[in-house]
């Protein structure tokens, strides 16, 4: 659901195409305790960094693991929300906090289409 989607960018007042491209553990690339998820937004690279401690917290709370597919959905949900709320403003990278990550995870898991996949 969030691998290939459209969002209405509030600032440029047009629909943009968002396409998932990559998931990279940021420890290897930028020595960060995060997983970086790359999307192309109308061809422009945008990264969403999810903090690795969110994986531990979700496991502690729910007894479940954040899979790669779920991480992509969390990042995609965040990106769509950011673009549609006007938080997007041309940024190339977003770094979420653990609470933000879990908030978007709960939103994704609550959606009918992704609840079965999560």
C-alpha positions as CSV (number, residue, x, y, z in Angstrom):
1,X,0.0,0.0,0.0
2,X,2.9,2.4,0.7
3,X,5.4,1.1,-1.9
4,X,3.8,3.0,-4.8
5,X,1.3,5.7,-3.9
6,X,0.1,9.2,-4.6
7,X,-0.2,12.1,-2.2
8,X,-1.4,15.7,-2.5
9,X,1.5,17.9,-1.7
10,X,0.0,20.8,0.3
11,X,2.7,23.3,-0.7
12,X,3.0,22.8,-4.4
13,X,-0.7,22.1,-4.6
14,X,-0.4,19.1,-6.8
15,X,-0.5,15.3,-6.6
16,X,2.9,13.7,-6.4
17,X,3.9,10.1,-7.1
18,X,5.8,8.3,-4.3
19,X,7.7,5.2,-5.1
20,X,9.6,3.0,-2.6
21,X,13.2,2.4,-3.7
22,X,15.4,1.1,-0.9
23,X,15.7,0.1,2.7
24,X,19.2,0.4,4.2
25,X,20.4,-0.2,7.8
26,X,22.0,3.2,8.5
27,X,24.6,1.8,10.9
28,X,26.6,0.8,7.8
29,X,26.1,4.0,5.8
30,X,26.0,6.9,8.2
31,X,26.7,5.3,11.6
32,X,23.2,6.0,12.8
33,X,21.0,3.8,15.0
34,X,18.3,3.8,12.3
35,X,16.9,2.2,9.2
36,X,16.8,4.5,6.3
37,X,13.9,4.0,3.8
38,X,14.3,5.8,0.4
39,X,11.4,6.9,-1.7
40,X,11.3,8.8,-5.0
41,X,8.8,11.7,-4.8
42,X,8.2,12.7,-8.4
43,X,11.7,11.3,-9.1
44,X,13.3,13.3,-6.2
45,X,15.0,11.1,-3.5
46,X,13.5,11.4,0.0
47,X,14.7,9.4,2.9
48,X,12.7,8.5,6.1
49,X,14.9,7.3,9.0
50,X,13.2,5.1,11.5
51,X,15.1,4.7,14.8
52,X,16.1,1.1,15.6
53,X,15.0,1.4,19.3
54,X,11.4,1.5,17.9
55,X,11.9,-2.2,16.9
56,X,12.7,-3.1,20.6
57,X,9.9,-1.0,22.0
58,X,7.3,-2.6,19.6
59,X,8.6,-6.0,20.5
60,X,8.3,-5.2,24.2
61,X,4.8,-3.7,23.9
62,X,3.2,-6.1,21.3
63,X,5.5,-9.1,21.2
64,X,5.8,-8.7,17.5
65,X,8.6,-7.8,15.1
66,X,8.7,-4.8,12.7
67,X,9.3,-6.6,9.4
68,X,10.9,-4.9,6.4
69,X,7.5,-4.6,4.7
70,X,6.0,-3.0,7.9
71,X,8.9,-0.6,8.1
72,X,8.3,0.5,4.5
73,X,4.6,1.0,5.3
74,X,5.5,3.0,8.4
75,X,7.8,5.3,6.4
76,X,5.4,5.6,3.5
77,X,2.5,6.5,5.9
78,X,4.7,9.1,7.5
79,X,5.8,10.5,4.1
80,X,2.2,10.7,2.8
81,X,1.1,12.4,6.0
82,X,4.0,14.9,5.9
83,X,3.3,15.8,2.3
84,X,-0.4,16.2,2.8
85,X,-0.1,18.2,6.0
86,X,2.5,20.6,4.6
87,X,5.4,19.3,6.6
88,X,7.1,18.1,3.4
89,X,8.6,21.5,2.2
90,X,11.2,19.9,-0.1
91,X,13.2,18.1,2.6
92,X,15.5,15.3,1.6
93,X,15.5,13.5,4.9
94,X,13.2,13.0,7.8
95,X,14.3,11.4,11.1
96,X,11.4,10.1,13.2
97,X,11.5,9.6,17.0
98,X,10.5,6.3,18.6
99,X,7.0,7.7,19.5
100,X,6.5,9.0,16.0
101,X,7.5,5.7,14.5
102,X,5.1,3.8,16.8
103,X,2.3,6.3,16.1
104,X,2.6,5.7,12.3
105,X,3.0,1.9,12.9
106,X,-0.3,1.9,14.8
107,X,-2.0,3.9,12.0
108,X,-0.7,1.4,9.4
109,X,-1.7,-1.7,11.4
110,X,-5.1,-0.2,11.9
111,X,-5.7,0.2,8.1
112,X,-7.7,-2.7,6.7
113,X,-5.5,-3.4,3.7
114,X,-2.2,-3.6,5.7
115,X,-3.5,-5.1,8.9
116,X,-3.3,-8.6,7.5
117,X,0.2,-8.0,6.2
118,X,1.5,-6.5,9.4
